[in-house]
Amino acid sequence: MTKTPLLLAALVVAAPAIAQESKAAAPMGAVETLRRNFVYVGQMVTRSAEQMPEADYAFKPTPEVRSFGQLIGHVADANQMFCALIIGEANPSSGSAEKKTAKADLVAAVKASYEYCGRAYALADADTASTIKLFGQDWTRLSGLVLNNGHNWEHYGNIVTYLRLKGQVPPSSQERE
């Protein structure tokens, strides 16, 4: 019988810890999952833009593709376009970042685009079921976030290639080295 009070005391002491652990293990919502992913790829794109020497911003692996600077500008412009649609605003960008050539201007544009998108990635899951027009089709806002994320990862893959061709180690590989 002396085991019962001891067991009850252990449960009383352990209950708050168990409750905290179950709160921490609660499943993450869809938007939060995408937000974390977007923040990470944004850090990789931004660090890449900062890392590439300005002299290499005009570099094109082949004549048919964007230069490194145009690629950074394209990511900035696309982020503005996607996120404006998702939050239901007019696009704050004139699509002109891709036309910029100075490294400082392109780094500032890409940083501003990720900051702007923070509002789209702050939506509640329930607010992402409504539809938007994107590329002439109806998509949910959640689909817009998924497409924006995919677009960023697609172009980070391009950026990695450009960096490697210029003898640079991409930020995502630097973390492991």
C-alpha positions as CSV (number, residue, x, y, z in Angstrom):
1,M,0.0,0.0,0.0
2,T,2.9,2.4,0.5
3,K,3.6,2.1,-3.3
4,T,0.3,3.9,-4.1
5,P,1.1,7.3,-2.5
6,L,4.6,7.1,-4.0
7,L,3.1,6.3,-7.5
8,L,0.6,9.1,-7.1
9,A,3.3,11.6,-6.1
10,A,5.4,10.6,-9.2
11,L,2.4,11.1,-11.5
12,V,1.6,14.5,-10.0
13,V,5.2,15.6,-10.5
14,A,5.4,14.1,-14.0
15,A,2.1,15.3,-15.3
16,P,3.2,18.9,-16.1
17,A,6.2,17.6,-18.0
18,I,4.1,15.2,-20.0
19,A,1.6,17.9,-20.8
20,Q,4.4,20.2,-22.0
21,E,5.9,17.5,-24.1
22,S,2.5,16.8,-25.8
23,K,2.1,20.5,-26.5
24,A,5.5,20.6,-28.2
25,A,4.7,17.5,-30.2
26,A,1.5,19.0,-31.6
27,P,1.4,18.6,-35.4
28,M,2.4,21.7,-37.4
29,G,-0.1,23.2,-39.7
30,A,0.3,23.4,-43.4
31,V,1.1,27.1,-43.6
32,E,3.6,26.9,-40.8
33,T,5.3,23.9,-42.5
34,L,5.5,25.9,-45.7
35,R,6.7,29.0,-43.9
36,R,9.6,27.3,-42.3
37,N,10.6,25.8,-45.7
38,F,10.2,29.2,-47.3
39,V,12.3,31.0,-44.7
40,Y,15.1,28.4,-45.1
41,V,15.2,28.6,-48.9
42,G,15.0,32.4,-48.6
43,Q,18.1,32.4,-46.4
44,M,19.9,30.2,-49.0
45,V,18.9,32.4,-51.9
46,T,19.8,35.6,-50.0
47,R,23.2,34.3,-48.8
48,S,23.9,33.2,-52.4
49,A,23.1,36.7,-53.7
50,E,25.4,38.2,-51.0
51,Q,28.2,35.6,-51.6
52,M,28.5,35.9,-55.4
53,P,31.0,38.6,-56.4
54,E,29.4,41.5,-58.2
55,A,31.7,40.8,-61.3
56,D,29.9,37.5,-61.7
57,Y,26.4,38.9,-61.6
58,A,26.5,39.0,-65.4
59,F,27.6,35.4,-65.7
60,K,25.4,33.1,-67.8
61,P,26.3,29.4,-68.1
62,T,24.9,29.5,-71.7
63,P,23.6,32.4,-73.8
64,E,20.0,31.1,-73.6
65,V,19.6,31.4,-69.8
66,R,19.3,34.3,-67.3
67,S,22.5,35.8,-65.9
68,F,23.0,35.2,-62.2
69,G,21.8,38.7,-61.5
70,Q,18.7,38.2,-63.6
71,L,18.0,35.0,-61.7
72,I,18.1,36.8,-58.4
73,G,15.9,39.5,-59.8
74,H,13.5,36.9,-61.2
75,V,13.1,35.3,-57.7
76,A,12.4,38.7,-56.2
77,D,9.8,39.6,-58.8
78,A,8.1,36.2,-58.6
79,N,8.0,36.3,-54.8
80,Q,6.2,39.7,-55.0
81,M,3.8,38.4,-57.7
82,F,2.9,35.2,-55.8
83,C,2.5,36.7,-52.4
84,A,0.5,39.7,-53.6
85,L,-2.0,37.3,-55.1
86,I,-2.1,35.1,-52.0
87,I,-2.8,38.1,-49.7
88,G,-5.1,39.8,-52.2
89,E,-3.2,42.9,-52.9
90,A,-1.9,44.6,-56.0
91,N,1.6,43.5,-56.9
92,P,4.0,46.0,-55.2
93,S,6.7,45.1,-57.8
94,S,6.8,46.4,-61.3
95,G,8.6,43.3,-62.3
96,S,11.7,45.4,-62.6
97,A,14.1,43.6,-60.3
98,E,15.2,41.2,-63.1
99,K,16.3,44.3,-65.0
100,K,18.6,45.6,-62.3
101,T,22.3,44.9,-62.6
102,A,23.9,46.2,-59.5
103,K,24.5,43.6,-56.8
104,A,23.4,45.9,-54.0
105,D,20.1,46.6,-55.7
106,L,19.4,42.9,-56.4
107,V,20.3,41.8,-52.9
108,A,18.0,44.5,-51.5
109,A,15.2,43.5,-53.9
110,V,15.4,39.8,-53.0
111,K,15.5,40.6,-49.2
112,A,12.5,42.9,-49.6
113,S,10.6,40.2,-51.5
114,Y,11.1,37.6,-48.7
115,E,10.1,40.2,-46.1
116,Y,6.9,41.0,-48.1
117,C,6.0,37.3,-48.4
118,G,6.1,37.0,-44.7
119,R,2.6,38.3,-44.7
120,A,1.4,35.5,-47.0
121,Y,3.1,32.9,-44.9
122,A,1.4,34.3,-41.7
123,L,-2.1,33.3,-42.9
124,A,-4.0,30.9,-40.8
125,D,-4.6,27.5,-42.4
126,A,-8.3,28.1,-42.5
127,D,-7.7,31.3,-44.6
128,T,-5.9,29.4,-47.4
129,A,-8.8,27.5,-48.7
130,S,-10.2,30.4,-50.7
131,T,-9.3,30.6,-54.4
132,I,-7.0,33.0,-56.3
133,K,-6.4,33.3,-60.1
134,L,-2.9,32.2,-60.9
135,F,-1.7,31.7,-64.4
136,G,-5.3,31.8,-65.7
137,Q,-6.4,29.0,-63.4
138,D,-8.2,28.8,-60.0
139,W,-5.9,27.7,-57.2
140,T,-6.3,27.8,-53.4
141,R,-4.1,30.3,-51.5
142,L,-2.5,27.2,-50.0
143,S,-1.6,26.0,-53.5
144,G,-0.1,29.4,-54.2
145,L,2.1,29.0,-51.2
146,V,3.2,25.6,-52.4
147,L,3.9,26.9,-55.9
148,N,5.9,29.8,-54.5
149,N,7.9,27.5,-52.4
150,G,8.6,25.2,-55.3
151,H,9.6,28.1,-57.5
152,N,12.1,29.2,-54.9
153,W,13.6,25.7,-54.6
154,E,13.7,25.4,-58.4
155,H,15.7,28.5,-58.7
156,Y,17.9,27.9,-55.7
157,G,18.9,24.7,-57.6
158,N,19.9,27.0,-60.6
159,I,21.8,29.3,-58.2
160,V,23.7,26.4,-56.8
161,T,24.9,25.5,-60.3
162,Y,25.9,29.0,-61.1
163,L,27.9,29.2,-57.8
164,R,29.6,25.9,-58.5
165,L,30.5,26.9,-62.0
166,K,32.2,30.0,-60.5
167,G,34.1,27.9,-57.9
168,Q,31.8,28.9,-55.0
169,V,30.4,26.6,-52.3
170,P,26.7,27.1,-52.0
171,P,25.3,28.2,-48.6
172,S,23.4,24.9,-48.1
173,S,26.7,22.9,-48.6
174,Q,28.6,25.3,-46.4
175,E,26.4,24.2,-43.5
176,R,27.6,20.6,-43.8
177,E,31.3,21.4,-44.4
